Amino acid sequence: MQVADGFPGVVPVRDSKRPGGPALILPATAWTAFISGIATR
């Protein structure tokens, strides 16, 4: 998984095995919630 930075308010995420493939564009708040959720497990 690759995560890009430098995009205000959103977090682009893509499959590192398919760099030319599609990216998911997530709201930054959703990404923060996801990371917080997996960090507490």
C-alpha positions as CSV (number, residue, x, y, z in Angstrom):
1,M,0.0,0.0,0.0
2,Q,1.3,3.5,-0.8
3,V,0.0,6.6,0.7
4,A,0.6,10.1,-0.8
5,D,1.0,13.3,1.2
6,G,0.7,16.9,0.2
7,F,-3.0,16.8,-0.7
8,P,-4.9,19.0,1.7
9,G,-8.0,17.3,3.2
10,V,-7.6,14.0,1.4
11,V,-5.3,11.0,1.4
12,P,-4.7,9.1,-1.8
13,V,-4.0,5.4,-1.3
14,R,-3.0,2.8,-3.9
15,D,-1.8,-0.8,-4.3
16,S,2.0,-0.7,-4.5
17,K,2.0,-3.8,-6.7
18,R,-0.1,-1.9,-9.3
19,P,1.3,1.6,-9.4
20,G,-0.5,2.4,-12.6
21,G,-3.8,1.2,-11.1
22,P,-6.6,3.2,-9.5
23,A,-6.2,5.1,-6.2
24,L,-8.7,5.5,-3.4
25,I,-9.1,9.1,-2.4
26,L,-10.1,9.2,1.2
27,P,-11.1,12.1,3.4
28,A,-8.2,12.9,5.8
29,T,-10.6,12.4,8.7
30,A,-11.5,8.9,7.6
31,W,-7.8,8.0,7.2
32,T,-7.0,9.3,10.6
33,A,-9.8,7.2,12.1
34,F,-8.6,4.1,10.3
35,I,-5.0,4.5,11.5
36,S,-6.1,5.3,15.0
37,G,-8.3,2.2,15.0
38,I,-5.6,-0.2,13.9
39,A,-3.0,1.4,16.2
40,T,-5.0,0.6,19.3
41,R,-5.4,-3.1,18.5
